[in-house]
Amino acid sequence: MYIRQPAVAGSFYPGDPDKLKSMINGFLKDAEADKPEIRGNIYGIISPHAGYVYSGPVAGYGFSYLSHLNIDTYIILAPSHRARFKGASVIPRGIYSTPLGNMDIDSDMGEELVKLEGFGFIPEAHELEHSLEVQVPFVQVVSEGSKIVPVIIGTTDLNLCRHIGESIASAIRKDKNYAVIISTDLSHYHSYNSAIELDNKIIKSIESFDENKLSILLQSGKAEACGEGPLISGMYLCRSMGAKKAVVVKYANSGDTAGSKDRVVGYLSAVFYSNEKE
């Protein structure tokens, strides 16, 4: 059996399970007291992936909406920081381990996806990748007993990202409840005010719910996101599942949370949803 062992426990987040759970619950509690109300069906979120002291307060907002849902399987889309490949790498079966315990991988979907064009299982794409790992403890806290499908995306090509989103949508079963988690950070190492200016362009693009516009913006160099592939694929996937709208529920950068304002990294949480009447 494949077991994906923790790679960044003790560095990106606490390795002690009690401290880790307490930290995540603190982020969720703060978000609950401050988050905007969303009425309707929620299909997915965007969540940052830096160390928890930097991005955890922002991640708490997105996950606070998931804590009220009855989700069987979370499809986690994350970028590759180390491995270079075209397409998507899926762990088809096995266990994803964190200090909070083991999460089962949804082999029904994982084994179906890995057979499709553009998909495969590249172990080295997952073994040291933090952008997906840091989402998993949040899932364990908000949705005990659920499963995950870990997907690392190694492309930013618009058509291939659409194919990835479409393929995942085709593997969704009607007898299960799914939610999507899209992992990305925004601009990197600009001054505080410059980062806000750059990141506001991403916010507007995400809220337009148009992956073509987002791709053009990012390719132009006028904005930055290290999870470009997951963003494009995830937007298409959420729309295929029934989402009609996207709203950014929290933005901050590392200058707001735990770092200097000289060279900051941007973070946001967003929700993909449809209105109650739709």
C-alpha positions as CSV (number, residue, x, y, z in Angstrom):
1,M,0.0,0.0,0.0
2,Y,1.3,3.5,-0.9
3,I,1.6,5.8,2.1
4,R,2.4,9.4,1.5
5,Q,4.4,10.4,4.6
6,P,4.5,14.0,5.9
7,A,7.2,16.1,4.4
8,V,6.8,19.5,6.0
9,A,5.4,18.7,9.4
10,G,7.4,20.6,12.0
11,S,8.3,23.3,9.5
12,F,5.2,24.5,7.6
13,Y,2.9,23.5,10.5
14,P,3.3,21.9,14.0
15,G,4.4,18.3,14.1
16,D,2.7,17.8,17.4
17,P,-0.9,16.8,16.8
18,D,-2.4,18.6,19.7
19,K,-0.7,21.9,18.8
20,L,-1.6,21.4,15.2
21,K,-5.3,20.8,15.9
22,S,-5.4,23.7,18.3
23,M,-3.9,26.0,15.7
24,I,-6.3,25.1,13.0
25,N,-9.3,25.4,15.3
26,G,-8.1,28.8,16.2
27,F,-8.0,29.9,12.6
28,L,-11.5,28.4,12.0
29,K,-12.9,30.2,15.1
30,D,-11.5,33.5,14.0
31,A,-12.9,33.1,10.5
32,E,-16.3,32.1,11.8
33,A,-16.5,35.4,13.7
34,D,-15.7,37.5,10.7
35,K,-16.6,35.7,7.4
36,P,-19.2,37.0,4.9
37,E,-22.4,35.0,4.7
38,I,-22.9,32.8,1.6
39,R,-26.3,31.4,0.9
40,G,-26.4,28.5,-1.5
41,N,-24.5,25.3,-2.5
42,I,-20.8,25.3,-2.1
43,Y,-18.7,23.4,-4.6
44,G,-15.1,24.4,-3.7
45,I,-12.6,26.8,-2.3
46,I,-9.3,28.4,-3.1
47,S,-6.8,28.1,-0.2
48,P,-3.2,29.3,0.3
49,H,-0.3,27.0,0.9
50,A,2.5,28.8,2.9
51,G,3.6,28.0,6.4
52,Y,0.6,28.2,8.8
53,V,1.9,31.3,10.7
54,Y,1.8,33.2,7.4
55,S,-1.2,31.8,5.5
56,G,-3.2,29.8,8.1
57,P,-5.3,32.8,9.2
58,V,-6.4,33.2,5.5
59,A,-6.9,29.5,4.9
60,G,-9.2,29.3,7.9
61,Y,-11.8,31.4,6.0
62,G,-12.2,29.0,3.1
63,F,-12.2,25.9,5.3
64,S,-14.8,27.4,7.7
65,Y,-17.4,27.1,4.9
66,L,-16.5,23.4,4.3
67,S,-16.9,22.6,8.0
68,H,-20.7,22.8,7.7
69,L,-20.9,20.4,4.7
70,N,-21.3,16.7,4.5
71,I,-18.5,15.8,2.1
72,D,-17.5,12.3,1.2
73,T,-14.4,13.2,-1.0
74,Y,-12.3,16.3,-1.3
75,I,-10.5,16.7,-4.6
76,I,-7.3,18.7,-3.8
77,L,-5.6,20.4,-6.8
78,A,-2.1,21.7,-6.1
79,P,0.8,23.0,-8.1
80,S,4.2,21.3,-8.5
81,H,7.1,23.1,-7.0
82,R,9.7,20.4,-7.6
83,A,8.8,17.9,-10.3
84,R,8.4,19.1,-14.0
85,F,5.8,17.3,-16.1
86,K,2.9,17.8,-18.4
87,G,-0.6,17.0,-17.1
88,A,-1.7,15.8,-13.7
89,S,-0.3,13.3,-11.2
90,V,-2.9,11.6,-9.0
91,I,-2.2,9.2,-6.1
92,P,-4.7,6.5,-7.2
93,R,-5.0,4.6,-3.9
94,G,-3.4,4.3,-0.4
95,I,-3.1,6.7,2.5
96,Y,-2.1,10.3,3.0
97,S,-0.5,10.7,6.5
98,T,-0.2,13.8,8.7
99,P,0.4,14.2,12.4
100,L,-3.4,14.1,12.8
101,G,-3.5,10.6,11.4
102,N,-4.2,8.9,8.1
103,M,-6.6,10.0,5.4
104,D,-7.8,7.4,3.0
105,I,-7.5,8.2,-0.7
106,D,-10.7,7.7,-2.7
107,S,-9.5,4.8,-4.9
108,D,-12.8,4.8,-6.9
109,M,-11.9,8.2,-8.4
110,G,-8.1,7.9,-8.2
111,E,-7.9,4.7,-10.1
112,E,-10.3,5.9,-12.8
113,L,-8.4,9.2,-13.3
114,V,-4.9,7.7,-13.5
115,K,-6.0,5.7,-16.6
116,L,-7.1,8.8,-18.5
117,E,-5.1,10.8,-21.0
118,G,-3.1,13.6,-19.4
119,F,-3.1,11.8,-16.0
120,G,-0.7,9.4,-14.3
121,F,1.0,8.7,-11.0
122,I,4.4,10.3,-10.5
123,P,5.5,9.6,-6.9
124,E,8.2,12.2,-6.9
125,A,5.7,14.9,-7.7
126,H,4.0,14.2,-4.4
127,E,6.7,13.1,-2.0
128,L,8.1,16.5,-1.1
129,E,5.3,18.8,-2.3
130,H,4.0,21.1,0.4
131,S,1.3,22.8,-1.5
132,L,-1.0,19.9,-1.2
133,E,0.1,18.6,2.1
134,V,-0.7,21.7,4.0
135,Q,-4.4,21.4,3.0
136,V,-4.8,18.0,4.4
137,P,-4.7,18.7,8.2
138,F,-7.4,21.4,7.6
139,V,-9.5,18.7,5.9
140,Q,-9.0,16.3,8.8
141,V,-10.2,18.9,11.3
142,V,-13.3,20.1,9.3
143,S,-14.4,16.8,7.9
144,E,-13.5,13.7,9.9
145,G,-14.0,10.5,8.0
146,S,-13.9,11.9,4.5
147,K,-11.5,10.8,1.8
148,I,-9.3,12.8,-0.6
149,V,-8.1,12.7,-4.2
150,P,-4.6,14.3,-4.2
151,V,-3.9,15.8,-7.6
152,I,-0.6,17.7,-8.5
153,I,-0.9,19.7,-11.7
154,G,2.3,20.2,-13.7
155,T,1.0,22.4,-16.5
156,T,-0.3,26.0,-17.0
157,D,-1.6,25.3,-20.5
158,L,-5.2,26.5,-20.8
159,N,-6.5,23.7,-22.9
160,L,-4.7,21.0,-20.9
161,C,-6.0,22.5,-17.7
162,R,-9.5,22.5,-19.0
163,H,-9.1,18.9,-20.0
164,I,-7.9,18.1,-16.5
165,G,-11.0,19.8,-15.0
166,E,-13.3,18.1,-17.5
167,S,-11.8,14.7,-16.8
168,I,-12.2,15.0,-13.1
169,A,-15.8,16.1,-13.5
170,S,-16.5,13.0,-15.6
171,A,-15.2,10.8,-12.8
172,I,-17.6,12.3,-10.2
173,R,-20.2,9.7,-8.9
174,K,-23.8,10.7,-8.3
175,D,-23.9,8.8,-5.0
176,K,-21.1,10.9,-3.3
177,N,-20.7,14.5,-2.2
178,Y,-17.6,16.2,-3.4
179,A,-15.8,19.5,-2.8
180,V,-12.8,21.0,-4.5
181,I,-9.8,22.6,-2.8
182,I,-7.6,24.7,-5.1
183,S,-4.1,25.4,-3.6
184,T,-2.4,28.6,-4.6
185,D,-0.4,31.6,-3.3
186,L,-0.4,34.9,-5.1
187,S,2.4,37.5,-5.7
188,H,5.8,36.8,-4.3
189,Y,8.4,39.2,-2.7
190,H,7.0,42.6,-3.7
191,S,6.5,45.5,-1.4
192,Y,3.3,45.5,0.6
193,N,1.5,48.1,-1.5
194,S,2.7,46.6,-4.8
195,A,1.5,43.2,-3.7
196,I,-1.9,44.5,-3.0
197,E,-2.1,46.1,-6.4
198,L,-1.0,43.0,-8.2
199,D,-3.2,40.7,-6.1
200,N,-6.4,42.8,-6.6
201,K,-6.1,42.0,-10.3
202,I,-6.2,38.3,-9.5
203,I,-9.2,38.8,-7.1
204,K,-11.2,40.5,-9.9
205,S,-10.3,37.8,-12.4
206,I,-11.3,35.0,-10.0
207,E,-14.6,36.7,-9.2
208,S,-15.3,37.0,-12.9
209,F,-15.3,33.2,-12.9
210,D,-13.6,33.1,-16.3
211,E,-10.6,30.9,-16.5
212,N,-9.7,32.3,-20.0
213,K,-9.4,35.8,-18.5
214,L,-7.4,34.5,-15.6
215,S,-5.0,32.7,-17.9
216,I,-4.5,35.7,-20.1
217,L,-3.9,37.9,-17.0
218,L,-1.3,35.5,-15.6
219,Q,0.4,34.9,-18.9
220,S,0.8,38.7,-19.4
221,G,2.9,39.0,-16.2
222,K,0.6,41.7,-14.8
223,A,-0.3,39.4,-11.9
224,E,1.1,36.3,-10.2
225,A,-0.1,33.0,-8.8
226,C,2.0,30.0,-8.3
227,G,-1.1,27.7,-8.6
228,E,-2.0,28.8,-12.1
229,G,-2.7,25.3,-13.3
230,P,-4.9,24.3,-10.3
231,L,-6.8,27.6,-10.5
232,I,-7.7,27.1,-14.2
233,S,-8.5,23.4,-13.8
234,G,-10.4,24.0,-10.6
235,M,-12.5,26.8,-11.9
236,Y,-13.6,24.6,-14.8
237,L,-14.3,21.7,-12.5
238,C,-16.3,23.7,-10.0
239,R,-18.4,25.1,-12.9
240,S,-19.0,21.6,-14.2
241,M,-20.2,20.5,-10.7
242,G,-22.8,23.4,-10.6
243,A,-21.0,26.5,-9.3
244,K,-22.3,29.7,-10.8
245,K,-20.3,32.3,-8.8
246,A,-16.9,32.9,-7.2
247,V,-16.3,35.3,-4.3
248,V,-13.1,36.1,-2.5
249,V,-13.9,35.9,1.2
250,K,-10.5,36.9,2.6
251,Y,-7.3,38.5,1.3
252,A,-4.1,39.2,3.2
253,N,-0.4,39.0,2.7
254,S,2.5,38.0,4.9
255,G,3.0,41.6,5.9
256,D,-0.4,41.4,7.6
257,T,0.2,38.0,9.3
258,A,3.7,37.2,10.4
259,G,6.3,38.9,8.3
260,S,8.0,42.1,7.1
261,K,6.2,44.5,4.8
262,D,9.2,44.9,2.6
263,R,8.9,41.6,0.6
264,V,5.6,39.9,1.0
265,V,3.6,36.9,-0.3
266,G,-0.1,37.3,-1.1
267,Y,-2.8,34.9,0.0
268,L,-6.6,34.6,-0.5
269,S,-9.5,32.3,0.3
270,A,-12.4,32.1,-2.2
271,V,-15.6,30.1,-2.5
272,F,-17.3,28.7,-5.6
273,Y,-21.0,28.4,-5.1
274,S,-24.5,28.7,-6.6
275,N,-27.4,30.6,-5.2
276,E,-30.1,28.9,-3.2
277,K,-32.7,29.5,-6.0
278,E,-30.5,27.9,-8.7
